[in-house]
Amino acid sequence: MKKVFKYRIGIDYDVAFSAPSDFELLHIGEQDGDLTAWGTVEVDNLGAAVHGGKDMRLCIRGTGHFFQGDEGKYIKTVQMPNGLVWHIFWRL
């Protein structure tokens, strides 16, 4: 059985958050002024994650910011309510 989990990921050039190892990203967007990731994970009958955690690493760059070329695989772009635009990449 699967369940959607939510993780607030913050805004920084390099971000890591812990999620179950089978985490499958569904969406990254803004919620209450924070960048948030939603994804599916395998759960037991009580709704608890079955698989142990691992660090998920993201790279976040704003429009006009410099790129090093090793940001990773592009995921999506998110516009915040304050007008800032963030481009999000999986760190490989």
Sequence and secondary structure as in RCSB ss.txt:
>XXXX:A:sequence
MKKVFKYRIGIDYDVAFSAPSDFELLHIGEQDGDLTAWGTVEVDNLGAAVHGGKDMRLCIRGTGHFFQGDEGKYI
KTVQMPNGLVWHIFWRL
>XXXX:A:secstr
 EEEEEEE   SSEEEEEEETT EEEEEEEETTEEEEEEEEEB TTS BSS EEEEEEEEEETT    S   EEE
EEEE TTS EEEEEE  
